[in-house]
Amino acid sequence: MAGIDYREVRARIPISRVLELLGYQSQTRRGHQLRGPCPIQESSHSQSDIFAVHLGKHVYYCHHCKSGGDQLKLWQAIHKRSLYRATLELCQAAHIEVPWLKPAPDSRCTSSPQRSSRNR
């Protein structure tokens, strides 16, 4: 299974875009911080402010369910997927190409060629 460059995904998809894709409506905004109901536990109190998002730092935290993390973790928690699967789905939803990790150079290919025993 090919590796995903998670750092690149985080750089390309801000947490504000994830909230937009989720259809999240915050109750209040103060500067870079949004507050409202928790989309992870689907809080029945639409007027609650237990869920906090810092748009500048691209992190969230729920004071009720204690879930927190970055935009990938948020998508993962809401959709109950592995990080790998959640990231693939988020890239598709955001209409960006998945940034795959480049394979590490094979050390056998970069070393000098060895002479075969027939040429000795």
Secondary structure, DSSP 4 states (H G I P E B T S, - for coil): -PPB-HHHHHHHS-HHHHHHHHT---SEEETTEEEE--TTTT-S-TT---EEEETTTTEEEETTT--EEEHHHHHHHHHT--HHHHHHHHHHHHT----BPPPPPPHHHHSPPPPPGGG-
